[in-house]
Amino acid sequence: MPVRHFDIFTVERRLLQSSPLNILSDIRVGIDGHHWLRRLMVSVIRDPYPAAMGGVPLALEAAIEKELTALKAHRIHPLFVFSGIGLLRKDKPFSSEDQRPARRAGAWSLYDHQRTEAALSQWQSSGSTSQPDLLNDVFRILRRHGVDFMRAPYSAWGQLVYLQRHPQSPIHAIYAGSEILTFPVDKVIVSLELDKGTFAWLSKPQILRDLGLDAEQFLDVCILAGFDWSATFPPLAVSNLGFTFKAVHDLIKQHKTGFNTVQHYADNPEVIKTKYVDQFCRARCAVKYHLVLTTEGAVVPLPTAIDEAADVPSDIHEFIGYRFPDEVYQYLGRGLVGPQVLNNLVSGVLLETAPLCNGETSEYRKLLAQVLPLRTCTLSFLSKSLHQFYHNRKVVSVYFFEPTVEHAMAHAQCDTNPHLVDADAIRAFDGASVTFATCLAHLSVVRSTTATDATGTLIQTDTAVASTLLTVLAQIGVIDKQRQATAFGEALTKGYRRLSNDKRATSEDWSQELLLALLLVRYGALKASPFSTTYDTVRSDPRLVIAEPVAGHIRLIARTLSLVPGKYKKSTASDGSASTAIWTGGPLSRDLLAFNSCARVVTKTLRSLTEMIILNLFLTNHIAKPRDDYAALAQQLPYASDANVGMGILAKQYLQFRVNQLPKSPGADSEAHGTGEAAAGKSGPLAAATSAEADKYINASFGAFVDPAADLQRGFRFWDGIVEAVKSLTVGKEVSADVARAFSEADTWLRPLRN
């Protein structure tokens, strides 16, 4: 968050200045990626649906491309800098209440009572779209357009200041939030009005003159006011007069320094309770001695990077966290790995916050326990490739629903032997892309390569990716130590084969989705029965109630198809505006969102595992380095993005229409049928629709899709692969008879409804 009330203060004091964009022509602007993305989400995209459907905003790609096109038109050369590892925190997990679950629950209540607009407004203001979940998509778009970006070791603020003050001037100006003025920077662009051809900026010297403060006092004012790294000074936060930036300024003028101020109030109960004196000192040091990545590849404190003679404290780890080797920060900076697992190891805790569905089902909570061993092994791939200090470092997992219970992650005990693939094995792939499916299909070839004879030979991009994927498959029990397919692996192979042999098959690779689906079957989340907390109940008009077992068939098929990414339009507006490219389709489903939350637990776990395996291969010198294909490596790693539940909603509405014909008006249906109210007031039974009528209905109702009927057929082909794989699991007794029967009966029921 920005410095509290500082932006209001700058407007009131007329310190915010505006200039034409042509001033920035032909210069390189360093952009705080998180500040830029936050403004894009709030001002341009404005999409409330991800909070109710999962996934990324449908307009994200179009909005970013429009922004990049505008920057290019103004001849502005951007370098996006995103933040990396978070600063070390001393507060207890979940010590402050998360307001988002209550807002999401309130939105669903409004939606269930047909107050759709109010629900959408509440979803949009719930703060449920997390930037880290968008970054892989953002990086993909930036790479495709040839736009430079990097992840800073820690905060983007310090990295941007270093780049601007570097003698070679990698950047000439900074676009970021006003809080970057806490660092040694003279000017900052706080907004780019690309459509209007202007930009707004602040001058730190002018602000200091207006306040009558020096730079050190200004830093103290900002810390006491409160921003991302520090809470508002408690005596000011509880003031009955209301908080103002001037009140903090007056305190500093009175006591001369921030430290004197907090010491003066050291006996205040809230200051003692929050340990604010320590918090203030830590925040101040984090700004003064922030770690940055130099152009030489070293990670050093900002003062040292600017002035080699600068003095820095020896206990930086106390307020930033324990250091990693510089090599780790380089892979982080190139976007090859994310900061999540690095944060877990440094902080000693993996926090599991409430998901979009609020995590009320027992299935979701059980799933967290089921994936904990895999997350522990993920941590082990990182820790065992580092200094001995990290090998036995205590790390625990803490869940939102039991914040006082610690679940130990004994990462020192995990087996992290890699499964390496040499160039000869890759040649046997015969040009096929390296995926889970191709790795499994060529097990007889890759089986002959051992970790010993392949050490140091992973030069090609494909060998590095194949070795990573094969190690993932070993960790999740798809192959054994001898690289033989397990019963689970055999089922996966048969599912892949069914999909590839389908005469209607396209060039799409379903390997990630199929593996995800089978894991969810294994964990008991992909099933036909309702979750422990039941959603999507019909409140009126009994004609719309679909009885079991048909309801279970629809539930299972819709959940399965929701794992498939839909093919959505980039924009639904006649003028091509990205801001209106949002969901237009059938009624939302909280049951599908609950399933999506389960799927997201698994995809995030698999993504983290994949990243830590390839990082381990680099750090243990199994992959040749240095190299210039980091972007290609990153793009080939699986589970970079999550699907929303759009395909599940599409399948559910189609099948319900085939069983009980729904109202023909898309507007009435999408507005009301989610609560079963659409046909209220009508009499007589509802007739089943024909295939042609159902296709016409979904094509008219689901405007967000490029071709709803074609997408539905894509989903049904994916279903065929899942059914084939589950049959194999049944033979191998890897699933219960009830699960096998649910898929078999649903498939039998579905066949006549597909055409």
N, C-alpha and C positions, 0 to 999 in steps of 0.2 A: 504494500500500500504506500502511497505517497506520504511525505511528511504532513502530519495532521494540520489542516487549515492553512498550510503554507500557500497553496495555489489560490485560495480565497484572498489571502493577504496580498499576494503579488498583484491581483486584479484590483483590489481596493486601493492600493498605493500606486497604481498605474505603472508597475514595473515590467509588465508583460509587453514586449515590443513586437511589431509586425513588419515584415519586409517582403519584397517580391521574390519569387522563387528563382528568377534568373540570376540572382546573386550566387546561387549554389551551382550554377551550370559548370560542367567540366571539373568538378571537384569530387573527392571521395568522402562520402559521409558514413561514419560509423553509426550503426543503428542498434540500439538496445532491442533485441528481438522480442523480449517479453513485453516491453512497453508498447512496441509497434503492434504485436499480435493482440494485446488487450484492447487497444483502441480500435483495431479492425473488427474484433468480435462485438464490441459495444456499439460502434458508430456505423459500421457497414453491414455486417452479417446479420446481427440481431435475430438469431435463430433460437427459439425456445425448445425446439423438438428434441435435440440430443439429450436433454435431461429426462425426457419421457421415453426415448427410443434407443438410447445408447449411440455409439458410433461418433463420427465427426460431423460438423455442420455440412449440409449438402452444398452450401455456397462457398465453402472454404477455398477450394481451388480457384474458382472463378474470381473471387475477391482478391486473392493474392496475385493472380495473373494480371488483373486490372491495375493493381497497385504497381507492379513491376513495369507494366507498359507505360504508366504515367511517369514513373521515375526516369525511364529511358527517354520519353518524349521531352522531358526537361533537362536531359543530359546530366542527370545526377547518378553517380556511380556508388551504389550501396555496398557496404560490408556489414552483414548482420552478425551480431555477437549475442549469443544466448548464454544464460548462466548455467553453471555446472553443479558441482557439489555444494550442498547447503552448509551453512555455518553450524558449528557445534552448538547444540542447545543443552541447557542445564535443567530446564523445567521437566516435570514428570509427564509421561505420555497422557494425552487427553486431559490435561489439567485445565483447559478451557473448553467450554461447551461448543460443540459444532452445531450451528443453527440450520445447516442445509437440510438434514433429514426432516425436520419439522416443516420446513417450507415445501419440500417435495411432497410430503404426506398431505399437506394442506391443498396443494395443487391437484392431487389425485381426488381428494374429496370434492373439490369444486368441479372437476371434470365429470365425476360420477353423478353429480347433480345438474349436469348439462350446462354448467357455466363455463363454457369452453374458453372464451376470451379471457376471463379472470384467471383460469387455470394456466393458460399460456403465459400470461403476464407474470404469474408467480413462479413458473418454471424458469422463465428468462432471468428473473431477479434472484434465483436461488443460488447462483454461483456454482452450479454443478458441473460446468464444462471445465475440466482441468487442462491447463496448458500443456503439461508434460505428455498428456495423452494425444495431443495434436502434433507434437514436434516431428515425429517420423514422417508424417504426411507433409508437413511444412518443408522439411529437409529434401524430401523427394521432389517437390515442386521447384524449390530453389536450384537443386542440381540440374533438373531438366532444362531450366532456363539459363544455366551457366552463371548463376549469381553466387558470389562468394559469401560464405558464412563460416562461423566457427563457434565452438562452445568454449567459454572461459573455464579455467580450472575451478573457479568459485563464482563470484558475482561478475556479471557483464560490466558493471560500473567501473571497477578497478581496471579491467582489461581495456575498456574504451579510453580511459584516461591515459594509460600507458601508451596505447597506439597513437594517440594524438600528440603526446609529448615526446615521442621517439624522434631522434634526429632525422631519420629518413621519412618521417611523416606518412606512415601507411594510411592514415586518415587525416582529413583537414578540419572536419567538424563532427560534432556529436549530436545525434538525435536520441533523446532519452527522457525519462521522467525527471522532474525538478529535483528529486532526492539525490541525483548524481552530483549536485552542487556541494554536497558534504565532502566530496573529494577535491583535490587540487585542480580544479578546472575553472576557466574564466567565463565561458559562455556555453549555453546548451540550447539546442532547438527542442522545444517541447511539443510542437505539433506541426505537421506538414499538411497544408490544405491544397492538395494536388489539383483538385477541380477548380479552385479559386485562384491558383497561381501565387499563393502567399505561404509564409511560414511564420510561426510565433517563436520567440526566443527570449531568454533571460540572460542578463549580465550579472555575474556574481559581484564584481567590484561595485556596480551601481547599487545592488541590494545591500552590501555591507555599508556603503555610505548612508543609505537611507535608514538603516538600523542603528548606525553608530557603533558597529561591532567589528572586531577583527575576525579573521578566518577561523581561528580556534574557538572563539566564543560562538560564532555562527554554527559550527559543528555541534557544540554543546546544546544550543537552542533546539536544533533539529532532533537530537537524540531525546531530549526531554519532552519535546512535542509528540514524539512517537512516529516510527515508520517501520519498515519490514524487520529491522534488527533490534528494535527496542519498543517496549510498551510506553504509553504516555505516563509521565511522572505522576504517581498516584495522588499526591495532594492536589494536582491540577485536574486529574480525571474525575475526581469526586466533588469538585467545586459546585456549589449550588448556583453560582453565577453563570455557569456554562463555560466551555473551553474556548479560548481564543489564542491565536499565535502570539499576539501582543503580550498576553499574560506570561508566557514563557520568556519572552524577550525582557520583560520587566524584572523577572526573577534573576536573570543573568546579569542585568545591569546592576541589580542590588548586591548580588553575591560575587560578581566578577567572573567566576568560572562555574562550569557545570558541576565539577567535583565538590566545590564549596557548597553549592546549592543542595546537592543530595546529602552531603554530610550534615548540613544544618537541619535537615528533616530526618536524620538517621533513626530517631526514636519514634517516628510515625508508624503506627501499627501496620498500615498497608505497605510502607516502604520495607519494613522488616519481613512481612509475610511474603512479598514478591522478591525479596533479596535484590532490591533495586540498585543498591550501591554497586554490587557485583555486575549486575546487568548493564549498568551505565558504563562501567570500565571496560567490559568485554566489547560492547558495541563501539566504543570509541577506538579501541585498539584494532578492531576489525576493519574500520575505515582507514586508520592511519597506516596499518601495516598489512594491507590486503595482498594476497598472493596473486601474481599474474604470470602468464606464459610469455616469455621473451621471444624475440625473433630468432634467437639461437636455440630455442627448444628447452630452456631451463625455466623452472618455476621458482620465482624469488619474490620477496616482499616488494611492494610498489616503490617505497623510498629507495631501495637498493637498485631497482630497475631504472630509476630516474637519475639517481646520484649514487655512484659506487661507494662513496665515503659516508653514506647515511648510517646512523646507528639504529639498530632494530633489536627488540627484546629477544631473549633466548627461549621464551615460553609461548611462542606463537600457537603451538598445538593446543594451548589452554582455551583459546577463543576461536580458532579456526578449525582445529581438529588435527589428528595425526596425518602426517604427510604420506603420500604414495610416491613411488619412483616417478621421475619426470616422464618416462616412457608412457605411463598410464595416462597422464594428462594429455599427451599428444594424441593418443587414440580417442580419448574423450573429446578433444578439440576438433578432430576430423569427423565426428559424428558416427564413428564405428561402434561405440558403446555409449550407453546412457549412464546417468549418475546414480540410478536407484540403488543398485547393489553396493556401490562404493559408499553411498550414504549409510546403508545398513551396517557395513563393517566398521566405519569410523564412529558412528553414533552408538553402536552396540544394540540397536533396536530396529526391528521391522514393524512399522505401524500399519495396521490394517484398518482404514477408516470405512465408514458406512458406504456401501455402493449406491448406485442410482435407485435401486429398488428398496433401499434402506436395510437390506439384509435381515429381513424378519423371518425368513423361512429356515427351518432346521436343516434343509438340504444345503443351503448356502453355508451355514456355519459348520456343518459336517465337512463340506468340501475344503474349507480352510485347513482343517486338521489333516485331510487326506493329501493335500499338496505340500504340507510342511516339510516332509522328507526331501522332496524334490527341490524346494527352496533352500533347504540346508545344504544339499549337494551343490547348488548354484553358488552359494557363498563359499563353499570349499574350493571350487575351481578358481576363485579369486584369491582366497587367503593362502592357499598352498603355492601360489606362484609369486608370493611376496616374501618379505623378510620373516624370519622365525617369530618375531614379535606378534604377527597377525595370526599365526597358526592356531593358537589356542585362545584367541580373544573371545571373551564372552559376548554372545549376541543372542537376543531373545526376540520373540514375536509377541506382540500385544494386540489384541483385537478390541474393536470399538464396543462390543457387547459385554466384555469382561475386562475393563481397563486396568484392574489391579492384579490380573493373573499374567504371569510371564511363562511363555512356552520356550524352553531352551532349544537352541539350534546348535547341536553338537557337530559343527562342520569339520572338526579335526578327524572325525572317524569315517568320513566318506571316501569312497573309491573314485578317484578322478583320473584314471588312466585313459588317455585319448585313443581313439580309433582312427588311425591315419590312412590316407589314400594317396598312392603315388601317381605320377603322370601316366604310367602305362595303363593303370586301371581306368583313368579318366578317358583315355583314347578308346576304350571299349564302350564308352557311352555313345560313341558314334555321333557326336555333335549335339546330343540331347542336352537340354538344360539340366543343371544339377538341382534336383529337388529330392524330397523324401522318397517320392515314388521311384525315381531313377536309381537312387542309392539302393533301395530294396531290390529293384529289378536286377541289379548287377552285383548282388552279394557274392556270387561265386567268383567274381573277378577280384573284388576288393578284399575278399577273405585271405588272399595270398600275401597281402601286404601287412607287415607287422610294424609296431611302433618303433622297433629298433632299426630296421632297414630303411624306414622312411624318414628318420630324424634329419631335419635340416634340408629336406628335399622339396618342401611345399613352396614352390616358386609360383606356379600358375594360380590365377584367381580360382579356377574351378577345383584345384586340389585342396586349397584352403577351405573353400565352402563345403566340399564333399566331406572332408575330415570333420568339420564342425557338425554337419547334419548327422553323420554316422554316429558321432559321440552322443548327440542328443537322443538318437534312437536307442542307443545302448542304455542310457540313463533312465529312460521311461519304459524299458522292458520290451522293446520291439525286436531287438536282437540280443543274443547272449554274448558271453565273453569270447566265444569262438566265431562270432559273426554269423551265426546261424539264426534264421528267423524263428522267433518263438511262436506260440499259437496266436498271440496277438499280432505278431508280424505277418504271419500267414494270412490272417483275416484282412489285414490292411492291404496286402498284396492283391488279394482276390477282389477287394473293393476297387483298387486302382485299375485292375485289369478290366473289370466290368465297365468302368467309366471310359477307359480308352478304347474298348472294343465296340462301344455303342455307335451305331451308324450315324446317329445324330450328333456325335461328339464334336466339339469345337477344339480350338487350340488351347482352351483354358486349362490351367493346372489346378486340380482340386485337391492336391496332396495335403496342403495345410488344413483345409476344412474337414477332410475325411479323417485325418489323424485327430483333430480336435473333437469331432463327433464321437469317435470311438473312445477317447479318453473320458468324455462326459458320460457315455454309457457305462464305462468301467466305474466311474465315481458315483453312479446312481442319479445323476442330474438330468440326463436325457431319458425321459420315461413318459409313459402315457397317462399316468395317474396325476391328480392335482398335487401341488406342493402343500406343505404343512399349513401354510397360510394361503387361503383360497382367494383368488382375485377374479375379476371379470364375471361376477355373478349377475344374473338377469333379475332386475328389480320389478319388472312388470311385463304384461303380455305373455302368458305362458306359451303362446304359439311359437315364440322365438327360442324356447328352451329346447336344446338338443340333448336327448338322453344318452346315457352310456349304453353300449360301448362306443357308439358313433362319436360322442363328444371326446372320448379318449383317443380315438383314431385321429381326429382333427387336431387335438392338442399335440400329439406326438409328431405328426407331419409338420405342423406349423413351427414347432420348436426346432425340428431338424432343418427345415428350409431357412429359418432365421439365421443360421450360421453362414449362409451364402450371401456374399455382397451383391446388392442389387445394382443394376445399371441405370443410374439416375441421370436426368438432364442436368447440364451445368447451370441452366437458368430456366425459370418458368415464366419470366416476364416478357412481354412483347418487345420491350426495349433492350432486352438482354441484361437487365440489371441483376447483379449478383446478389443484392440484398434480399431479393424476393425468391431466390432458389431454395425454398424450404419444402417441407413435407406437405404434399397434397395427396391424400389417399384415404383409406378406410380408417375406422376408429382405432384409437390407441389401445394397447393391451398391456396391463400391468403384469399379467402372468408371463407374457413373453419378455418383458423387461426383467423380471426376476430370473428367468432362464438366461437372458443375455448377461446378467451380472455374474452368474455361475461361469458362463463361457469366458467372460473377461478375466476372471481369476486364473483360468487355465492358460489363456493366451499370454497374459502378462508374465506368468511363471515361465512359460516356454521361451518367450522372448528374452527374459533375463538370463535364463539358462544358456541360450544360444550365444548371447553377447559375452558371457563370462567364459564360455568354452573357447571362443575364438581369441579372447583376450589372453587366456591361459596359454594357448598355442603360440601367441606372439611372445609373451613374457618368458616362456620356457624354450624359446628358439626353435620351435618346430616349424614355424613359418619364416621364410626368408625375408629379410629386411635390410635396409629401407626399401620401400616400394612406392609406386605411384597409383595404385589401384584401390585405395581405401574407399573411394566412392562406390566403385563396382562391388566391392566386398559388402559394404553396408546395404546396398540395394538388393543383394541376393539373400540376405538373412531373412528368415520367415517371421511371420506374426508382427509385422511393423504397424499394422492398423487393425482395428476391430470393426466388424460389420454392425450396422444397426439392425433393428428387428423388422425392417420394412418388408423383406421377403416373407417373413413369418406372417405378418398382417395380411399380405397379399394372398398367401395360400389359405389362411384361415377364412378370409372373406369369400374367396372363390368356392371353397368347399361348403361353407355354410349356405351359400347361394344355391349350390347344387342340391343340398338337402332340404332347406327351407328357403324358398325364394324371398329375398330381402326387398325392401322398397327400391324402386327403380331410380329414385332421385339421389344422385351422389351427394348433394349438399345435405339433404335430410339424413341420409345414412351416416355420413362422416360426423355429423353434428350430434346425432342422438343415439345411434344404434349401440354405441359402446355401453350404454346402460339398459339396452333392451326396450327403449321407449319409442323407437321409430314408427312402429305400426300401431301405437296406442290409438284407441278409438275406432279401429277397423274391426270387422267381424269376419268369421269364416276361416277355414284352414289355409295355410300357406302352401302353395304348390312348389315342387322341386323344379329347378330351372334346367334347361337343356345346356349342353356344352356351348353352343353358339350364344345363347342368352347370357351365360356366365362370362364368356369372353367379352361380350359387348359391355357387360356391367363393369368388369374390372378395367377395361380400356377407358371407359368414361369416368371411372371413380379414382383411378390412381394416376393422376397427372404428373407425379414426380418421376415416374419411370419413363424411359425412352420407349419401351414396348412392353407393357405389363404382361400380355399373353405370352410373349416369347420368353420373358424372364421366368414366368411360372413354369414353362416347359424346361428351362435350365434347372430350376429347382427340383423338378420331378426326376430329371436324370441324375442329379446328385442323390436324391432319395434312393434310387436304384442301387447306387454304389454302397450306400449305408446298409441297405437290406442284405446285399450280398455278403458284406463283411460280417454282419451280425449272424448270418447263417453259419459262417465259418467259425465264429466264436462259440456258437451253440454246439457244433460238433466237437470242438475242443473243450467244452464245458467251462468256458471262460465267463459265461453269463448265465444267469438263472433261467429256469424254464419260463418264468413269468415274463421276463424281459424279451426272450426269444419269441414267445407267443404274441406279445404286444406288437412287435414289428411285423410278424408274419400276418396277423389278422388285419392290421392297418393296411398292409400292402395289398392284400386280397380285396379289401373294401375299396381301396383307392383305384384299382385298375380300370373299372368301367367308367370312372368319373374323369379320367384324364383326357379323354378324346370326345 
